[in-house]
Amino acid sequence: MPENSSNEPNQIQAVANGFEIIEEVGELGGCGVRELATHMELPKSTVHVYLKTLEEIGYVVKRDGEYQLGFRFLNPGGRVRHENSLYQAGRNEVDDLAQTTSEVATMGCEEDGYRVMLYRTEPTGAIFNNAPTGEYTRMHWTALGKAMLSRKTASEIDEIVDRRGLPGRRNTRSSTAMH
């Protein structure tokens, strides 16, 4: 969730809370109500209502007693990616690069001061770090993000740093935690 989002004047807090719960369920890789409530320091009853609502609309599923993110996220996410001109233009180039080098090749973009992984290809036998497509990270945490930063002006970099800071990766809960 973007920094200072709870201070935004026209924000609907329930929507922000719902997305924070979604992020936490994903970060935990699945969890029960009690675990999530403890992790987020929220009442169990509140967490339960959010999870049941998300389950009813298909964005969270309950498997083996744990709530997990559902495949329904692939529909809007896939649509966003497919409609992106960088993805459309670069996907074949990334595949060709991976085939030529026998290494993992990735494509990403900057959105709101974060690096977003748009596409990744993994040739057989390549060593990779399992970063998922769609992963949001701080620009300075990854080689791809640093490469993107290298193409920005000093004032553009200063603006990103002013807005997002330069936290160390180990000081956060996960690479997707943007608090």
N, C-alpha and C positions, 0 to 999 in steps of 0.2 A: 504494500500500500504506500502511495507517495507520502513523503514527509509532510507533516503538519496538515494532513487531510482533515482531521477532526476540527480544524479551525476555519475551514472553508465556509463561507457564509451561506451558500445555497445547497449544501450537501445533505442528502438524506442519510442519516446515521445508520438506519437499518440496512440499507444497501451496502454501505461501507463495511458494516459488521459482517454481513453475509459473505462478502468477498474476502475479508480477512479470515473468516472460518474456512473458506475454500482453500486459501493459501496454506493455512496451517494443516488441514487434512492432507493436502498434497505433500507438504514438508515432512509430515510424520509418516507418510506412506501407508496411511490407514490407521484408524484409532477408534476407541470406544468413546462414549459420551463422557465418562468420568475422566479418562486420560486427557481428552481435549479440553474439558473444563478446567482441569488442574493446570495444564500447559498454558492456557490463555488467561487463567485467573478470572474466570467467569462462573456464574452459577450454573449448575448442571441443568436446571430447568430451561435456562436461556439457550444453552448449547443444544439441548435436545430439540427444542422447537425449531431452531435453525436447521439442524440436520434432517429432521423429518420433512420440513418444507423442501429442502434441497433434494431429498430422496423422492418426494412426490412429483417433482417436476423433472426428475431424471438426471440431475447433475451430480448427485452422490448416490452410491449404491451401498447396500449393506451385504457384506460377504463374511461368512464365518464369524459373525458377531462384531465385525469392525466396519466402520464407514470408510469408504474409499471414493476417490473421484471417479466419475462415470465417463464412459466413452462419448457421451453427448457433447462434451467440450470439443471433440474433434470437429463437429459440424461448423460452429462459428469460427473456430481457429483455422480449420482448413480453408474456409471461404476467404478469410482475411489474407492468408498466405497466398492462395491461388490468385487473388486479385492484385497482388503486389507486383509492380512492374519489374523490380529488381529480381524477385524470385523467378518470374517468367523468363527474363532475359538471361539469368545466370545459372539456372539449374543444370543445363547441359554442360556448361563450362566447368562447373564444380565436379560433375561426374567425370568429365574428360581428364581433369587435373588429378583426381584420385586414381583413375585408371593408369595414367602415365607414371605417377610417382609411387604407386602402391601404398599410399598413405591416406589417412583421413583428410578430407577437404571439407571446409565449412564455408558458409555464406551467412552474413548477418548484416544488420543495419542498426543505426542508432535511433532510439525513440525516447524522447523526453529525458535525455541524459543517460540512458541505459543502453547496453548492448543486447540485442535480441538475436538469437540464433534462428535464422530462417530456414536453413537447410544444411544437412550434413550427409555425407556419403562415406561408407566404410568398406574399402576393398577387402577381400579375403586376406587374412593374415596381418592386417594393419593393427597397430596398437592405438587405442583410443581411450578417452576418459569418460565415456557414457553420458556426456552432456546432452540433454534432450533437445530436440527441435522445439523452439518456443521459449527456451530458457532465457530469462531476464537476468543480467548480472551488471554489476558496476563496470563501467568501461575499463577501468584500470586493472581489473582482476584477470583479464584474459588476453592472450596474444592478439586475437581478433579485435578486441576492444581497443587495445593499445595501437594497433595498426590504424584503426579508424580515427583515433585521437591524433595520430601523427599527421593526418590530412586536414586537421582543423587549425584555425588561426589561434593565436594566443588568447585573444579575447573570447572566442568560443569555448576554449578549454577552461578559462577562468570562470565563465558563466556556469559551466557544468559543475566545476569544483565548488563554486559558491552555493549552488543549489543542492548538490548531492554529497559533498564532502569527499574525503578520501579514506574511508574506514578500511582497515585491514580485513581480509577475508576471514581469518580465524576469529575475529571479534564479532561475527554475526552468526546467526543460527544456521543459515544455509545460503547457498548462492542465489536463491530466489527471494530471500528475505530482503525487502527494500525499505525497512522501517527507518 
